[in-house]
């Protein structure tokens, strides 16, 4: 039932999908900013999040425990130490070779 004094009918009552009616202008806004214009997104932020559904508010984030974080071991302390030792060994080997070449 439309009311004559409002162009889109009454703004109170239950919504179709069981949502709670509220004033969307009073909701907190998304904190994401555009790279080109620098303006803030004007969409309402998701409940309990700082950003809207378009900017990652709907994403649950990384899994707990992050079991996939360890990929190759390339940057572990042991691997870095081993590469450092190999580099020093190669450096000393090239110095010895240069010394031997200069003696001939």
Secondary structure, 3 states (H helix, E strand, C coil): CCCCCCCCCCCCCCCCCCCCCCCHHHCCECCCECCCCCCECCCECCCCCCCCHHHCCCCCCCCCCCCCCCCCCCCCHHHHHHHHHHHHHHHHHHHHHHHHHHHC
